[in-house]
């Protein structure tokens, strides 16, 4: 099995059919959703080691392992999560944000600008609802103020209060300022609604899983080119030299007894996780049309569910574009976790309905599809912010961020 360059894979297989707004609207009415499945391999070669994310428990770090039933295998197989649903959602949101900042698309969103804060050790810049963990209802946005509304906290502004009052029966207020929040899921769990706010479930889900995985382990030593001996009397040297850098380290770490306390000397380690090897990595992405159909966007004067259908088409187009962007950007997930498609794989979406249809698309197609869907939604009278909602941090949030940065800068864990 040979690898092929990622950018060439999609062009080698002519699509069986193309996706357009008419096809998307038709599918939204009757189909279960869209599904993309890709088999990936390590960039370094088939069977080579890749590094999954680690989680900690009482025994130390571990990988997210599970047994799953996989087509083509008679028995359930050991699998390891290479990129979680939450992480994939964040990657798709970052892909959308990058496309916005490159001027390719315009999507309503909220941003808090920290650039005017004095006392920061490290610049923060702008944090958007694409980056905030809880999206439109995140604490960063909750604790930001709108200069145009007498520095009211966002939940107390006209747009913020409307978003909190919104429900699945009428989600226009969120659609207007952050449609991606409806797509990737959000809940006002810590805001002024006291956790009683509407819960919006994920409509697009993606995950990368290593199939038939085996965990590798290693032991070794970090070699010191100076070969500093651990028996060296560090306290005596420190007292006699009054070295400025070491004195500063002593103030932070309190106890300096041996060279390893200031990162000198050989440092051995044993039996640590060293990635996994597997048959392949499966990327599975789905866009749930029933989940989208549960969201309604009534517009006064529009008969039936026409306005809701047009808003749902926008959300589906955002999801399709985000997932396609995510795949075409490639798979550098973390250090020593670079992936490429297996030979013969193509970016081909399956329309899951009574009969299975396959559609090959590229970002140029999904971008135009999104723009057309937005245009039709605006014609139907659906609210749509052309510019982002611009906020600044409240005084309390400013002090929290500045104080936290200064604390991180001046203190370390005591050894």
C-alpha angles and dihedrals in degrees: 000000000000131000125237127201110270095232093056100048099081095049094054094068118058111221120253089219138351131241118239133160093266091054091045093051091048092050092048090059099049114009129087093229147276125297132193120190124182132175111218134188133197114277087231093061143288112307094013122137121275126184119236122196115273130225127197130234134162090287095051134258120349141167125251098257127174141157117248139176107245126188110252095032123093096208133041109276134220109250135181127207109241096178123008129225090254093050092048090051089053091050092051091049091050089050090054092047091051090051090051093049090048088057095244098120140009120224127169112252143149126244134186114207115213095173094102095059117112122212098039115145091199124026115249102187118183124345114199133193086255088066103032109097096231094036115210091006098045121133091241090060092038089056095046126095136219112233090200092059100050093276093296116170109258096251088057095050122095093255095042095048090048091051091052092050092049120109136183087265090061115012098158094117092062093038087058097054107021117008091167089065089064090048100048096034134257142186133189092230098149103028134096091289087072094229093307093106123118117280114224112198125215114274095185122048130181133174139170117215130180109226121218090002128186121196116230121210133196145187129199148122136265100234119221111215088211093052090219109193117237090225093067111124098242094174091055094048090048092051094048100044102037087209109194097218093046091047089054090050090049091055090053100039099031096202120064110166107137134031093254088064087071095035099263125128135035114312116202125201131184141200099000128158113270105182131270137276120212147163092257143322115253119210112197122183125177134182110202113216094186088057090051092047089059089065115084130194110185117192120195111250095020111115123226120343097319096118091047091051091052093050091047089052090054091051092047090049091050090051093047092048094046093050093045091049089049092054097043092050089064133234114285095144100164140320110322092006107101116143137189131188120266115253110280096025117131137186095255124153121210119218103219108213141109088310124027115244127182125213126186114207140170131204091261088061096043092046092055090043090054093049091050092048091050091050092053091047092052090048088056090057098255112154114250128173112221091193129045121258102254119213138169127212118269118245090257093051090048092054091046093053096043093046092048093050092049091048092051090047097052104035137055135181111285113246 
